[in-house]
């Protein structure tokens, strides 16, 4: 069952420091040189894949994180 | 970024865009409340902003994004076995190009017989700041996005 509090906090409704500041955690991101964590992802047609499936296709893969806004 | 992806695809490098959450939601692109909406916004990224790389969508709770630091616009380079060899807390095409040229050159150096061992390096890169384009983007999101950004950063 999705954690509704997490969903609300992660998908914050206002760009105010109290809401977006908690998500700026680059220092805690995976270190270089070790195996990175894998997660499920979805293609735009709704079919499921994973980050590992994506990076396993090529010798190197560039991944940009972001959104429309 | 499209041009960079196309250029390096000829050298066997994959590129994707991973859709996260709305950093500056507005009336036209509100904060996310469902996967259906997240897919809709991701399609707008492709159709309106012209992102030509494959777009993959994270879970609604941002499980992947949160594990990777949950910054607004990071970039990573992964090896085929899932080892990150580059990460930046902001996306910059010149920084990525520089890193990709370096790692592809490592392949050539190894082919030519050099013995190479990995090491870690930290470096401060510099990105172009286009304030006009940034505010145009906020306006596209809706007046709320502009108002909130001005209130937060002046």
Backbone of each chain as ProteinMPNN parsed JSONL, in Angstrom:
{"seq_chain_A": "XXXXXXXXXXXXXXXXXXXXXXXXXXXXXXXXXXXXXXXXXXXXXXXXXXXXXXXXXXXXXXXXXXXXX", "coords_chain_A": {"N_chain_A": [[0.852, -1.197, 0.0], [0.611, 2.223, -0.903], [2.477, 4.785, 0.746], [0.771, 7.345, 1.898], [1.444, 9.769, 3.059], [4.119, 10.038, 2.358], [3.821, 10.152, -0.436], [2.501, 12.592, -0.676], [4.352, 14.37, 0.462], [6.596, 13.998, -1.17], [5.615, 14.658, -3.687], [5.317, 17.546, -3.617], [3.178, 20.409, -3.137], [3.74, 23.077, -3.216], [6.35, 25.36, -3.982], [8.214, 25.865, -1.656], [10.759, 26.4, 0.798], [10.448, 24.708, 3.072], [9.126, 22.561, 2.04], [10.435, 21.701, -0.362], [13.082, 21.568, 0.357], [13.819, 19.335, 1.899], [14.265, 17.352, 0.071], [16.664, 17.634, -1.209], [19.191, 15.886, -1.505], [21.766, 15.167, -2.48], [24.285, 14.506, -1.524], [23.872, 12.144, -0.215], [23.52, 10.335, -2.192], [24.078, 7.363, -4.265], [27.456, 6.127, -4.159], [30.204, 6.632, -6.475], [31.594, 3.99, -8.431], [30.689, 1.674, -7.15], [28.18, -0.956, -7.138], [25.135, 0.201, -8.32], [21.859, 0.994, -6.95], [18.896, -0.701, -8.04], [15.743, -0.05, -9.628], [12.212, -0.328, -10.327], [10.905, 0.973, -13.374], [8.895, 2.813, -15.743], [7.9, 2.646, -19.139], [6.635, 5.087, -21.518], [4.381, 3.983, -22.636], [3.316, 2.581, -20.628], [4.34, 0.094, -20.05], [6.356, -2.016, -17.975], [9.735, -1.685, -16.861], [13.152, -1.652, -15.836], [15.715, 0.155, -14.073], [18.11, -1.226, -14.18], [17.698, -2.861, -16.378], [17.767, -0.965, -18.33], [20.401, 0.146, -18.16], [21.856, -2.071, -18.832], [21.793, -2.381, -21.531], [23.697, -0.99, -22.999], [27.207, -0.192, -23.415], [27.851, 2.104, -22.008], [25.572, 4.24, -20.267], [23.793, 7.239, -20.282], [21.968, 8.908, -17.875], [19.504, 11.174, -17.29], [17.916, 12.853, -14.739], [14.768, 14.362, -14.107], [12.042, 16.692, -14.77], [9.011, 18.007, -16.309], [8.586, 20.49, -15.172]], "CA_chain_A": [[0.0, 0.0, 0.0], [1.454, 3.418, -0.944], [2.527, 5.639, 1.927], [0.137, 8.571, 1.382], [2.196, 10.923, 3.548], [5.301, 10.135, 1.498], [3.375, 10.615, -1.761], [2.179, 14.019, -0.569], [5.573, 15.148, 0.715], [7.482, 13.933, -2.339], [4.965, 15.438, -4.758], [4.908, 18.75, -2.882], [2.268, 21.264, -3.903], [4.237, 24.463, -3.216], [7.811, 25.487, -3.983], [8.65, 26.601, -0.459], [11.894, 25.642, 1.351], [10.033, 23.653, 4.012], [8.621, 21.401, 1.293], [11.383, 21.134, -1.334], [14.429, 21.458, 0.924], [14.077, 17.997, 2.434], [14.573, 16.398, -1.004], [17.953, 17.936, -1.85], [20.079, 14.968, -0.761], [22.755, 14.608, -3.406], [25.411, 13.952, -0.751], [23.521, 10.784, 0.206], [23.274, 9.5, -3.373], [25.032, 6.252, -4.355], [28.831, 6.526, -4.512], [30.761, 6.132, -7.738], [32.481, 2.826, -8.348], [30.028, 0.482, -6.611], [26.949, -1.319, -7.853], [24.068, 1.149, -7.995], [20.57, 0.341, -6.699], [17.986, -0.857, -9.172], [14.344, 0.253, -9.321], [11.305, -0.439, -11.476], [10.57, 2.191, -14.118], [7.858, 2.556, -16.732], [7.921, 3.332, -20.428], [5.466, 5.951, -21.686], [3.195, 3.176, -22.985], [2.874, 1.925, -19.401], [5.024, -1.182, -19.803], [7.349, -1.903, -16.898], [11.115, -2.104, -17.074], [13.904, -1.31, -14.624], [16.935, 0.9, -14.349], [19.145, -2.205, -14.559], [17.439, -3.291, -17.761], [18.187, 0.149, -19.195], [21.868, 0.309, -18.242], [22.472, -3.294, -19.369], [21.704, -2.381, -23.0], [24.821, -0.324, -23.661], [28.465, -0.136, -22.66], [27.603, 3.206, -21.066], [24.252, 4.872, -20.406], [23.603, 8.539, -19.617], [20.624, 9.032, -17.306], [19.186, 12.506, -16.765], [16.719, 12.904, -13.9], [14.123, 15.672, -14.161], [10.604, 16.707, -15.05], [8.579, 19.117, -17.163], [8.671, 21.775, -14.475]], "C_chain_A": [[0.892, 1.252, 0.0], [1.354, 4.225, 0.351], [1.997, 7.018, 1.496], [0.875, 9.822, 1.86], [3.441, 11.143, 2.69], [4.92, 10.672, 0.125], [3.122, 12.128, -1.743], [3.435, 14.853, -0.375], [6.482, 15.173, -0.505], [6.917, 14.775, -3.49], [4.419, 16.743, -4.151], [4.117, 19.705, -3.785], [2.709, 22.721, -3.951], [5.751, 24.455, -3.212], [8.208, 26.413, -2.84], [9.733, 25.756, 0.207], [11.493, 24.508, 2.286], [9.57, 22.397, 3.285], [9.647, 20.829, 0.316], [12.755, 20.86, -0.725], [14.801, 20.06, 1.383], [14.503, 17.0, 1.353], [15.918, 16.652, -1.659], [19.05, 17.147, -1.135], [21.164, 14.352, -1.64], [23.923, 13.952, -2.668], [25.143, 12.515, -0.319], [23.269, 9.853, -0.978], [24.345, 8.411, -3.481], [26.432, 6.71, -4.771], [29.242, 5.987, -5.877], [31.581, 4.877, -7.462], [31.873, 1.578, -7.762], [28.773, 0.175, -7.396], [25.814, -0.405, -7.382], [22.755, 0.414, -7.74], [19.661, 0.354, -7.926], [16.551, -0.573, -8.721], [13.482, -0.001, -10.544], [11.043, 0.939, -12.081], [9.535, 1.823, -15.164], [8.105, 3.35, -18.002], [6.65, 4.176, -20.553], [4.213, 5.18, -22.099], [2.688, 2.385, -21.781], [3.558, 0.604, -19.114], [6.165, -0.988, -18.81], [8.723, -2.373, -17.352], [11.861, -1.802, -15.768], [15.145, -0.528, -15.037], [18.04, -0.053, -14.8], [18.954, -2.688, -15.989], [17.911, -2.218, -18.732], [19.707, 0.189, -19.314], [22.543, -0.926, -18.847], [22.472, -3.339, -20.897], [22.961, -1.87, -23.69], [26.074, -0.378, -22.787], [28.385, 0.961, -21.607], [26.212, 3.78, -21.333], [24.219, 6.168, -19.604], [22.155, 8.611, -19.152], [20.461, 10.438, -16.744], [17.884, 12.418, -15.979], [16.091, 14.3, -14.032], [12.646, 15.554, -14.451], [10.273, 17.88, -15.954], [8.841, 20.448, -16.485], [10.009, 21.961, -13.774]], "O_chain_A": [[1.821, 1.346, 0.802], [0.29, 4.328, 0.96], [2.695, 7.766, 0.811], [0.926, 10.823, 1.145], [3.778, 12.274, 2.34], [5.603, 11.539, -0.42], [3.485, 12.842, -2.678], [3.575, 15.92, -0.974], [7.064, 16.203, -0.844], [7.645, 15.5, -4.168], [3.214, 16.997, -4.175], [4.344, 19.799, -4.991], [2.103, 23.522, -4.663], [6.372, 23.643, -2.525], [8.499, 27.592, -3.045], [9.648, 24.528, 0.192], [12.133, 23.456, 2.291], [9.613, 21.299, 3.84], [9.737, 19.61, 0.166], [13.505, 20.023, -1.227], [15.955, 19.647, 1.272], [15.035, 15.935, 1.664], [16.279, 15.937, -2.593], [19.747, 17.677, -0.27], [21.443, 13.156, -1.549], [24.48, 12.959, -3.137], [26.08, 11.752, -0.083], [22.851, 8.71, -0.791], [25.403, 8.52, -2.861], [26.576, 7.578, -5.632], [28.685, 5.003, -6.363], [32.181, 4.729, -6.397], [32.474, 0.508, -7.858], [28.352, 0.973, -8.234], [25.574, -0.267, -6.182], [22.557, -0.682, -8.263], [19.667, 1.289, -8.726], [16.193, -0.826, -7.571], [13.961, 0.097, -11.673], [10.972, 1.94, -11.368], [9.323, 0.642, -15.441], [8.461, 4.528, -17.973], [5.704, 4.0, -19.785], [3.099, 5.676, -21.927], [1.74, 1.609, -21.9], [3.374, 0.042, -18.034], [6.842, 0.04, -18.798], [8.854, -3.327, -18.12], [11.24, -1.709, -14.709], [15.562, -0.552, -16.195], [18.816, 0.274, -15.698], [19.922, -2.897, -16.721], [18.395, -2.523, -19.822], [20.247, 0.257, -20.418], [23.675, -0.84, -19.322], [23.079, -4.229, -21.493], [23.263, -2.259, -24.818], [25.997, -0.585, -21.576], [28.797, 0.772, -20.462], [25.74, 3.802, -22.47], [24.563, 6.2, -18.423], [21.229, 8.401, -19.936], [21.187, 10.843, -15.837], [16.868, 11.959, -16.501], [16.806, 15.302, -14.063], [12.066, 14.47, -14.388], [11.154, 18.657, -16.323], [9.262, 21.413, -17.123], [10.236, 22.992, -13.142]]}, "seq_chain_B": "XXXXXXXXXXXXXXXXXXXXXXXXXXXXXXXXXXXXXXXXXXXXXXXXXXXXXXXXXXXXXXXXXXXXXXXXXXXXXXXXXXXXXXXXXXXXXXXXXXXXXXXXXXXXXXXXXXXXXXXXXXXXXXXXXXXXXXXXXXXXXXXXXXXXXXXXXX", "coords_chain_B": {"N_chain_B": [[20.862, 18.465, -25.086], [19.646, 16.471, -26.583], [21.163, 16.444, -28.944], [23.642, 15.67, -27.969], [23.058, 13.096, -27.036], [22.408, 11.839, -29.44], [24.785, 12.058, -30.837], [26.578, 10.504, -29.256], [25.295, 8.1, -29.336], [26.02, 6.937, -31.668], [28.368, 5.899, -30.976], [27.812, 3.825, -29.364], [26.637, 4.5, -26.932], [24.04, 4.708, -24.598], [21.156, 6.766, -23.871], [18.882, 8.16, -21.613], [15.895, 9.804, -20.339], [14.788, 10.331, -17.125], [11.788, 10.486, -15.558], [10.703, 12.445, -12.855], [9.528, 14.231, -10.254], [7.337, 17.131, -9.982], [9.13, 19.99, -9.895], [8.599, 22.723, -9.89], [5.68, 23.251, -9.717], [2.672, 24.386, -11.331], [-0.3, 26.189, -12.385], [-0.784, 25.093, -14.892], [0.681, 22.758, -14.967], [0.223, 20.931, -12.527], [1.164, 19.76, -9.178], [1.981, 16.268, -8.753], [-0.452, 13.688, -8.556], [-1.21, 11.222, -9.37], [-0.314, 8.249, -11.259], [-1.249, 8.274, -13.858], [-1.423, 10.995, -14.419], [1.269, 11.59, -14.169], [2.388, 10.215, -16.334], [1.152, 11.705, -18.341], [2.318, 14.241, -18.021], [4.931, 13.53, -18.581], [4.732, 12.848, -21.253], [4.184, 15.354, -22.243], [6.606, 16.557, -21.832], [8.078, 15.318, -23.802], [6.57, 16.042, -26.13], [6.127, 18.83, -26.01], [8.456, 20.063, -25.027], [10.305, 18.752, -26.499], [12.012, 16.583, -25.875], [13.882, 14.038, -27.021], [15.082, 11.683, -26.328], [14.573, 8.33, -25.03], [11.988, 8.318, -22.65], [11.659, 7.465, -19.351], [9.563, 6.58, -16.646], [9.46, 7.223, -13.222], [8.328, 5.647, -10.135], [5.317, 6.787, -8.437], [5.905, 7.593, -5.872], [8.502, 8.291, -6.127], [10.637, 6.472, -5.777], [13.048, 5.621, -7.046], [14.217, 8.087, -7.769], [14.471, 9.298, -5.219], [16.333, 7.595, -4.045], [18.54, 8.252, -5.464], [19.272, 10.757, -4.649], [17.405, 12.749, -5.098], [17.51, 15.322, -6.329], [16.698, 18.215, -8.41], [17.615, 18.005, -11.146], [19.677, 15.985, -11.927], [22.512, 14.25, -13.415], [23.745, 11.107, -14.554], [26.25, 8.659, -15.342], [26.243, 5.344, -16.223], [27.871, 2.166, -16.121], [27.67, -0.848, -18.118], [27.295, -2.841, -16.297], [26.05, -1.649, -14.199], [27.416, 0.167, -12.608], [27.924, 3.323, -11.351], [29.829, 5.859, -12.905], [30.054, 8.491, -13.163], [28.596, 11.353, -11.764], [26.48, 14.148, -11.437], [25.347, 17.041, -9.748], [23.805, 18.741, -11.133], [22.508, 19.047, -14.435], [24.56, 19.331, -17.203], [25.459, 19.872, -20.462], [28.038, 20.198, -21.496], [29.687, 19.293, -19.452], [28.905, 16.613, -19.302], [29.584, 15.769, -21.869], [32.341, 16.069, -21.813], [32.988, 14.181, -19.836], [32.08, 11.811, -21.056], [33.687, 11.657, -23.342], [36.091, 11.242, -22.102], [35.768, 8.718, -20.798], [35.281, 7.05, -22.969], [37.64, 7.258, -24.27], [39.241, 5.9, -22.476], [38.572, 3.278, -23.039], [39.787, 3.003, -25.541], [42.449, 3.415, -24.823], [42.931, 1.206, -23.216], [42.592, -0.792, -25.097], [44.813, -0.337, -26.567], [46.721, -1.331, -24.978], [47.429, -0.139, -22.573], [47.771, -0.267, -19.029], [45.305, 0.376, -16.798], [44.019, 1.812, -13.849], [41.148, 2.416, -11.835], [40.291, 5.535, -10.215], [39.094, 7.94, -7.808], [37.799, 11.213, -8.429], [37.169, 14.601, -7.591], [35.526, 17.433, -8.881], [34.831, 20.8, -9.703], [32.464, 21.77, -11.853], [31.172, 24.026, -14.389], [28.174, 25.593, -15.294], [26.131, 26.975, -17.887], [24.001, 29.663, -17.166], [20.828, 30.399, -17.941], [18.796, 32.694, -17.348], [16.564, 33.934, -18.49], [15.404, 31.928, -20.068], [14.84, 30.129, -18.056], [12.891, 31.473, -16.523], [10.95, 31.697, -18.472], [10.23, 29.066, -18.679], [9.113, 28.682, -16.127], [6.9, 30.355, -16.396], [5.495, 28.968, -18.321], [4.693, 26.838, -16.817], [2.847, 28.024, -15.155], [1.383, 30.911, -13.45], [1.599, 30.598, -10.663], [3.943, 29.118, -10.281], [5.928, 30.948, -10.989], [5.487, 32.951, -9.09], [5.995, 31.573, -6.675], [8.681, 30.86, -6.966], [9.938, 33.365, -7.064], [9.315, 34.26, -4.52], [10.764, 32.475, -2.989], [13.432, 32.802, -3.806], [13.796, 35.406, -4.66]], "CA_chain_B": [[21.03, 17.079, -24.648], [19.275, 15.586, -27.692], [22.302, 16.336, -29.865], [24.676, 14.883, -27.283], [22.605, 11.697, -27.04], [22.501, 11.332, -30.811], [26.204, 11.953, -31.192], [27.223, 9.385, -28.57], [24.636, 6.822, -29.684], [26.817, 6.374, -32.767], [29.526, 5.233, -30.351], [27.316, 2.765, -28.494], [26.232, 5.009, -25.615], [22.61, 4.92, -24.45], [20.748, 7.964, -23.12], [17.453, 8.221, -21.292], [15.43, 10.824, -19.405], [14.019, 9.654, -16.073], [10.809, 11.475, -15.084], [10.689, 12.399, -11.394], [8.351, 14.944, -9.738], [7.306, 18.517, -10.46], [9.905, 20.865, -9.006], [7.956, 24.047, -9.859], [4.327, 23.031, -10.239], [1.874, 25.587, -11.566], [-1.683, 25.915, -12.782], [-0.825, 24.268, -16.109], [1.307, 21.468, -14.645], [0.141, 20.853, -11.06], [1.894, 18.678, -8.506], [1.475, 14.964, -9.201], [-1.297, 12.925, -7.624], [-1.487, 9.885, -9.913], [0.602, 7.816, -12.32], [-1.816, 8.713, -15.142], [-0.991, 12.383, -14.583], [2.728, 11.591, -14.353], [2.606, 9.834, -17.739], [0.705, 12.834, -19.168], [3.36, 15.279, -17.951], [6.124, 13.009, -19.264], [4.482, 12.982, -22.696], [4.322, 16.788, -22.551], [8.054, 16.803, -21.9], [8.473, 14.874, -25.145], [5.869, 16.727, -27.22], [6.213, 20.286, -25.901], [9.853, 20.495, -24.854], [11.118, 18.11, -27.531], [12.997, 15.602, -25.398], [13.816, 12.94, -27.983], [15.59, 10.445, -25.728], [13.522, 7.559, -24.37], [11.615, 8.833, -21.335], [11.207, 6.436, -18.406], [8.841, 7.23, -15.554], [9.678, 6.653, -11.893], [7.1, 5.418, -9.356], [4.718, 8.036, -7.953], [6.579, 8.007, -4.636], [9.878, 8.674, -6.445], [11.56, 5.528, -5.122], [14.363, 5.681, -7.702], [14.713, 9.458, -7.643], [14.881, 9.537, -3.836], [17.557, 6.83, -3.775], [19.649, 8.891, -6.179], [19.527, 12.095, -4.132], [16.179, 13.557, -5.311], [17.739, 16.696, -6.784], [15.808, 18.493, -9.554], [18.072, 17.715, -12.519], [21.01, 15.372, -11.902], [22.871, 13.333, -14.505], [24.596, 9.99, -14.17], [26.693, 7.73, -16.379], [26.359, 3.985, -15.686], [28.438, 1.121, -16.976], [26.719, -1.902, -18.471], [27.045, -3.688, -15.129], [25.345, -0.896, -13.174], [28.318, 0.927, -11.744], [28.002, 4.734, -11.763], [31.201, 6.357, -13.039], [29.95, 9.961, -13.191], [27.331, 11.905, -11.304], [26.551, 15.6, -11.259], [24.127, 17.493, -9.069], [23.023, 19.497, -12.109], [22.822, 18.54, -15.773], [25.22, 20.273, -18.105], [25.851, 19.113, -21.645], [29.492, 20.236, -21.668], [30.268, 18.421, -18.431], [28.644, 15.228, -19.719], [30.38, 15.504, -23.076], [33.713, 15.93, -21.353], [33.109, 12.901, -19.13], [31.923, 10.691, -21.995], [34.898, 11.573, -24.171], [37.155, 10.682, -21.264], [35.603, 7.277, -20.553], [35.43, 6.33, -24.24], [39.082, 7.223, -24.52], [39.793, 4.833, -21.62], [38.421, 2.028, -23.797], [40.829, 2.996, -26.576], [43.765, 3.274, -24.171], [43.06, -0.2, -22.8], [42.78, -1.594, -26.318], [46.185, -0.162, -27.051], [47.631, -2.046, -24.091], [47.726, 0.551, -21.299], [47.178, -0.806, -17.793], [44.647, 1.52, -16.16], [43.294, 1.523, -12.609], [40.227, 3.524, -11.527], [40.454, 6.334, -9.001], [38.021, 8.924, -7.679], [38.194, 12.614, -8.545], [36.103, 15.587, -7.445], [35.823, 18.595, -9.719], [33.728, 21.743, -9.784], [32.2, 22.184, -13.234], [30.424, 25.29, -14.503], [27.11, 25.48, -16.277], [25.549, 28.224, -18.371], [22.736, 29.991, -16.509], [19.968, 31.178, -18.824], [17.69, 33.13, -16.49], [15.375, 34.23, -19.307], [14.78, 30.648, -20.433], [14.312, 29.521, -16.836], [11.621, 32.14, -16.177], [9.977, 31.324, -19.505], [9.747, 27.746, -18.271], [8.2, 28.858, -14.988], [5.652, 30.936, -16.919], [4.786, 27.883, -19.009], [4.068, 26.006, -15.773], [1.72, 28.781, -14.619], [1.783, 32.05, -12.596], [1.948, 30.113, -9.31], [5.349, 28.694, -10.292], [6.741, 32.175, -10.996], [5.279, 33.606, -7.788], [6.666, 30.816, -5.605], [10.139, 30.935, -7.132], [10.34, 34.727, -6.664], [9.189, 34.343, -3.063], [11.814, 31.663, -2.38], [14.797, 33.238, -4.145], [13.846, 36.836, -4.986]], "C_chain_B": [[20.635, 16.095, -25.758], [20.468, 15.342, -28.618], [23.416, 15.493, -29.255], [24.318, 13.394, -27.336], [22.766, 11.086, -28.426], [23.963, 11.094, -31.203], [26.849, 10.729, -30.545], [26.533, 8.05, -28.853], [25.389, 6.137, -30.814], [28.041, 5.633, -32.238], [29.068, 4.242, -29.284], [26.886, 3.199, -27.11], [24.718, 5.232, -25.606], [22.324, 6.187, -23.668], [19.258, 7.896, -22.849], [17.177, 9.439, -20.418], [14.54, 10.119, -18.398], [13.098, 10.678, -15.392], [10.573, 11.332, -13.592], [9.417, 13.041, -10.813], [8.412, 16.4, -10.204], [8.016, 19.418, -9.452], [9.201, 22.21, -8.813], [6.556, 23.904, -10.447], [3.597, 24.362, -10.38], [0.478, 25.188, -12.012], [-1.759, 24.979, -13.988], [-0.235, 22.87, -15.902], [1.365, 21.332, -13.125], [0.999, 19.729, -10.489], [1.2, 17.348, -8.811], [0.657, 14.268, -8.114], [-1.624, 11.533, -8.146], [-0.45, 9.534, -10.976], [0.079, 8.256, -13.684], [-1.372, 10.144, -15.448], [0.512, 12.455, -14.853], [3.079, 11.201, -15.793], [2.234, 10.999, -18.666], [1.775, 13.925, -19.189], [4.626, 14.819, -18.685], [5.952, 13.086, -20.784], [4.595, 14.444, -23.125], [5.791, 17.174, -22.655], [8.57, 16.43, -23.294], [7.873, 15.789, -26.219], [6.046, 18.242, -27.185], [7.657, 20.757, -25.812], [10.81, 19.758, -25.782], [12.208, 17.198, -27.031], [12.857, 14.337, -26.256], [14.375, 11.629, -27.44], [14.427, 9.634, -25.179], [13.256, 8.13, -22.976], [11.068, 7.677, -20.507], [10.609, 7.152, -17.202], [9.096, 6.47, -14.253], [8.325, 6.391, -11.224], [6.588, 6.75, -8.804], [5.389, 8.528, -6.672], [8.062, 8.312, -4.867], [10.932, 7.753, -5.857], [12.968, 5.605, -5.726], [14.99, 7.064, -7.499], [15.229, 9.726, -6.236], [16.183, 8.809, -3.512], [18.785, 7.471, -4.424], [19.799, 10.375, -5.807], [18.415, 13.106, -4.312], [16.419, 15.034, -5.615], [16.903, 16.939, -8.042], [16.306, 17.972, -10.902], [19.506, 17.168, -12.513], [21.258, 14.575, -13.186], [23.866, 12.303, -13.998], [25.07, 9.274, -15.429], [26.91, 6.381, -15.696], [27.098, 3.097, -16.675], [27.364, 0.073, -17.234], [26.402, -2.809, -17.284], [26.438, -2.911, -13.957], [26.217, -0.165, -12.189], [28.327, 2.389, -12.219], [29.455, 5.207, -11.803], [31.232, 7.877, -13.118], [28.609, 10.32, -12.594], [27.511, 13.389, -11.104], [25.243, 16.075, -10.649], [23.315, 18.459, -9.927], [23.422, 18.995, -13.486], [23.429, 19.641, -16.62], [25.813, 19.482, -19.258], [27.369, 19.097, -21.824], [30.196, 19.319, -20.671], [30.099, 16.955, -18.826], [29.49, 14.846, -20.931], [31.835, 15.239, -22.704], [33.93, 14.572, -20.691], [33.013, 11.725, -20.096], [33.151, 10.538, -22.883], [36.018, 10.904, -23.375], [36.992, 9.167, -21.132], [35.716, 6.473, -21.854], [36.905, 6.238, -24.631], [39.772, 6.153, -23.671], [39.702, 3.49, -22.343], [39.537, 1.904, -24.833], [42.215, 2.768, -25.961], [43.981, 1.829, -23.731], [43.29, -1.098, -24.01], [44.219, -1.492, -26.822], [47.212, -0.714, -26.06], [47.98, -1.35, -22.793], [47.06, -0.173, -20.14], [46.616, 0.375, -17.01], [43.883, 1.067, -14.927], [42.368, 2.696, -12.299], [40.643, 4.273, -10.264], [39.322, 7.355, -8.994], [38.578, 10.335, -7.783], [36.965, 13.481, -8.271], [36.497, 16.806, -8.246], [34.613, 19.512, -9.717], [33.569, 22.166, -11.233], [31.326, 23.439, -13.23], [29.4, 25.184, -15.617], [26.601, 26.864, -16.666], [24.214, 28.453, -17.665], [21.931, 30.902, -17.426], [18.719, 31.562, -18.038], [16.415, 33.367, -17.288], [14.64, 32.946, -19.665], [14.159, 29.982, -19.207], [12.963, 30.144, -16.477], [10.538, 31.849, -17.214], [9.377, 29.964, -19.177], [8.78, 27.832, -17.1], [6.85, 29.403, -15.456], [4.814, 29.886, -17.637], [4.068, 27.0, -17.987], [2.831, 26.689, -15.189], [2.197, 29.866, -13.663], [2.205, 31.633, -11.188], [3.431, 29.753, -9.233], [6.271, 29.906, -10.243], [6.692, 32.837, -9.623], [6.073, 32.889, -6.683], [8.184, 30.886, -5.73], [10.655, 32.312, -6.686], [10.305, 34.853, -5.137], [10.339, 33.59, -2.381], [13.203, 32.257, -2.599], [14.903, 34.697, -4.594], [14.005, 37.116, -6.449]], "O_chain_B": [[21.215, 15.015, -25.867], [20.749, 14.213, -29.02], [24.054, 14.699, -29.946], [25.16, 12.549, -27.64], [23.21, 9.945, -28.562], [24.315, 10.081, -31.808], [27.585, 9.995, -31.205], [27.119, 6.99, -28.636], [25.398, 4.91, -30.911], [28.666, 4.847, -32.95], [29.843, 3.866, -28.405], [26.777, 2.371, -26.205], [24.179, 5.874, -26.507], [23.16, 6.635, -22.884], [18.465, 7.609, -23.746], [18.089, 10.028, -19.837], [13.63, 9.385, -18.784], [13.565, 11.611, -14.738], [10.278, 10.239, -13.106], [8.343, 12.444, -10.881], [9.421, 16.842, -10.754], [7.568, 19.586, -8.318], [9.204, 22.768, -7.716], [6.286, 24.384, -11.548], [3.863, 25.323, -9.657], [0.12, 24.01, -12.017], [-2.681, 24.172, -14.097], [-0.614, 21.92, -16.587], [2.4, 21.579, -12.506], [1.491, 18.867, -11.217], [0.001, 17.304, -9.088], [1.016, 14.26, -6.937], [-2.249, 10.742, -7.44], [0.21, 10.416, -11.526], [0.866, 8.578, -14.574], [-0.997, 10.465, -16.575], [0.972, 13.267, -15.655], [3.971, 11.796, -16.397], [2.919, 11.248, -19.658], [2.098, 14.466, -20.247], [5.306, 15.62, -19.328], [6.908, 13.357, -21.51], [5.046, 14.74, -24.232], [6.166, 18.016, -23.471], [9.389, 17.138, -23.879], [8.583, 16.254, -27.111], [6.107, 18.873, -28.24], [8.035, 21.739, -26.451], [11.992, 20.095, -25.85], [13.236, 17.046, -27.692], [11.831, 13.657, -26.211], [14.161, 10.573, -28.036], [13.378, 10.207, -24.885], [14.189, 8.393, -22.217], [10.128, 6.996, -20.918], [11.096, 8.206, -16.791], [8.967, 5.247, -14.191], [7.294, 6.865, -11.702], [7.339, 7.722, -8.717], [5.439, 9.731, -6.414], [8.797, 8.563, -3.912], [12.01, 8.21, -5.478], [13.958, 5.648, -4.997], [16.15, 7.181, -7.106], [16.298, 10.312, -6.067], [17.034, 9.335, -2.795], [19.916, 7.258, -3.988], [20.383, 11.151, -6.563], [18.467, 14.199, -3.747], [15.634, 15.893, -5.214], [16.448, 15.987, -8.676], [15.498, 17.54, -11.724], [20.426, 17.804, -13.027], [20.33, 14.271, -13.936], [24.706, 12.582, -13.142], [24.386, 9.278, -16.452], [27.658, 6.278, -14.724], [26.975, 3.248, -17.891], [26.287, 0.109, -16.64], [25.363, -3.47, -17.264], [26.322, -3.442, -12.853], [25.805, 0.097, -11.059], [28.694, 2.664, -13.361], [30.216, 4.987, -10.86], [32.304, 8.482, -13.137], [27.601, 9.674, -12.878], [28.565, 13.843, -10.656], [24.168, 15.578, -10.987], [22.264, 18.94, -9.503], [24.558, 18.563, -13.682], [22.881, 20.737, -16.736], [26.576, 18.539, -19.052], [27.928, 18.09, -22.258], [31.176, 18.654, -21.007], [31.028, 16.157, -18.702], [30.038, 13.746, -21.004], [32.469, 14.313, -23.21], [34.926, 13.897, -20.95], [33.765, 10.758, -19.979], [33.602, 9.423, -23.145], [36.787, 10.105, -23.91], [37.948, 8.417, -21.328], [36.195, 5.339, -21.839], [37.346, 5.263, -25.241], [40.768, 5.567, -24.095], [40.618, 2.67, -22.276], [40.149, 0.847, -24.985], [43.039, 2.031, -26.504], [45.082, 1.294, -23.858], [44.079, -2.041, -23.957], [44.762, -2.424, -27.416], [48.418, -0.584, -26.268], [48.74, -1.888, -21.987], [45.925, -0.636, -20.254], [47.36, 1.268, -16.605], [43.181, 0.056, -14.96], [42.756, 3.85, -12.48], [41.268, 3.708, -9.366], [38.68, 7.607, -10.014], [39.672, 10.625, -7.3], [35.853, 13.135, -8.671], [37.671, 17.176, -8.288], [33.478, 19.035, -9.729], [34.436, 22.845, -11.783], [30.811, 23.85, -12.19], [29.703, 24.749, -16.728], [26.639, 27.801, -15.869], [23.391, 27.541, -17.577], [22.314, 32.049, -17.659], [17.715, 30.85, -18.058], [15.319, 33.046, -16.83], [13.414, 32.875, -19.579], [13.101, 29.357, -19.291], [12.009, 29.432, -16.163], [9.357, 31.764, -16.88], [8.183, 29.732, -19.366], [7.756, 27.149, -17.076], [5.797, 28.976, -14.982], [3.585, 29.907, -17.575], [2.982, 26.483, -18.249], [1.883, 26.02, -14.778], [3.296, 29.765, -13.118], [3.082, 32.26, -10.593], [4.096, 30.048, -8.24], [7.278, 29.894, -9.536], [7.718, 33.231, -9.07], [6.735, 33.528, -5.866], [8.892, 30.961, -4.726], [11.682, 32.409, -6.014], [11.177, 35.486, -4.544], [10.828, 34.008, -1.331], [14.049, 32.225, -1.706], [16.002, 35.17, -4.881], [14.06, 38.278, -6.852]]}, "name": "protein", "num_of_chains": 2, "seq": "XXXXXXXXXXXXXXXXXXXXXXXXXXXXXXXXXXXXXXXXXXXXXXXXXXXXXXXXXXXXXXXXXXXXXXXXXXXXXXXXXXXXXXXXXXXXXXXXXXXXXXXXXXXXXXXXXXXXXXXXXXXXXXXXXXXXXXXXXXXXXXXXXXXXXXXXXXXXXXXXXXXXXXXXXXXXXXXXXXXXXXXXXXXXXXXXXXXXXXXXXXXXXXXXXXXXXXXXXXXXXXX"}
